[in-house]
């Protein structure tokens, strides 16, 4: 018999494990409810346990000794308004997000614009596991082991021109799959922006996974940003476009409430949000009910790495 | 229509109302034991206590209209307990802010009340409600006589302040669905008073 050649199956054709699993969960539930005839408890569909694992090398440069936030908390307490404004909404409703096929356009002030898919992105640089602090503007924080690499690896490929001064990130909009789009809190699609030097900084991360697995939908699957020295809303989720621009982009939160949200949004305990102080925060999963709040660090503790980006800048005016 | 219940029946059934009033607290304790207070228990309990305060407030305000609509004048016997449960959950809500959010630090607390309109309005509602709670006894009803009625009409101001407090809290996310529902219920309950006031005036 001639040598058998297995058909080349592109990785994007592989059914994501959580979808495969959820189909089995539905079959099980359908079977169980036929037998019991009662509305029993539904098993969690697409729970964290059924996500594909993502191999990564633990970064020796980007890590912290602080205890990690429990994975259950990091994947069930999220702000992803496309699925509802309650923290518990994304974990309940984001299972409808279509994450495959996925394309990211990199365009604008670049010499070589391109459109990449998830396989292309994974091949750009070795995947690293970096444990970063994440501080939400609302006053809570987490410590999460993200998997990805520096965004600069992708931006280098497209060669920003001399006119490129800023980078804009656009989150996907899927009207049939995102029940939260009817909310008027944000002008969709959600967009965010960084200065070019912030985007090229090694700390700025293009993220494809967390806790050793691919990103759960509610955390911004399949690819998102992580800028650990800025408030969490700057780290756009489920990115479909990265645009290099000459003019400073107007981000979604700047458009929504300009008096409260600025472009830089650096974590800064000395600059209060108009409605609350930013001097302290609550670490999810660690600070119990009766523990006092902890002090927020300038630049979320990444001052050594990023303070030089802002020398001479009035960080109160440029909030 | 069911028969008119006597004062004695409603006094005896008060224990059931008391148990119903403890439901929110019991539910929190149950969730706590299941470790199901969400990833941010402080935020969950602060918001839940606020929600239940608003619910208890609307229940309290619905006693008088229900007396008329269900023809149960004896329901009046339940009104004070409803009001005191409202105050109970309002106290827990205020304590959650003072202790968990502000660390019982007087200077930042005062600054917060001053700088943040939504806290100021909430604090005004709570302080006024405390006054009503203190004067809710039969002793005070005797002491104040007619003026007790006028004092306790402050519940209407408290209701409006509480709604404004809730509206401002939700305004940051332009999330007005639940605010609209509470406002609609409140409009009916307060509107009933307006109608009654008009009827009495034109008698």
HADDOCK unambig.tbl for C-alpha pairs under 7 A between the chains (distance, minus, plus):
assign (segid A and resid 73 and name CA) (segid B and resid 39 and name CA) 5.15 0.50 0.50
assign (segid A and resid 77 and name CA) (segid B and resid 39 and name CA) 6.09 0.50 0.50
assign (segid A and resid 184 and name CA) (segid B and resid 174 and name CA) 6.39 0.50 0.50
assign (segid A and resid 185 and name CA) (segid B and resid 173 and name CA) 5.18 0.50 0.50
assign (segid A and resid 185 and name CA) (segid B and resid 174 and name CA) 4.79 0.50 0.50
assign (segid A and resid 185 and name CA) (segid B and resid 175 and name CA) 6.85 0.50 0.50
assign (segid A and resid 275 and name CA) (segid B and resid 116 and name CA) 6.02 0.50 0.50
assign (segid A and resid 284 and name CA) (segid B and resid 39 and name CA) 6.12 0.50 0.50
assign (segid A and resid 284 and name CA) (segid B and resid 40 and name CA) 6.08 0.50 0.50
assign (segid A and resid 285 and name CA) (segid B and resid 39 and name CA) 6.26 0.50 0.50
assign (segid A and resid 289 and name CA) (segid B and resid 41 and name CA) 6.77 0.50 0.50
assign (segid A and resid 289 and name CA) (segid B and resid 42 and name CA) 6.09 0.50 0.50
assign (segid A and resid 292 and name CA) (segid B and resid 103 and name CA) 6.54 0.50 0.50
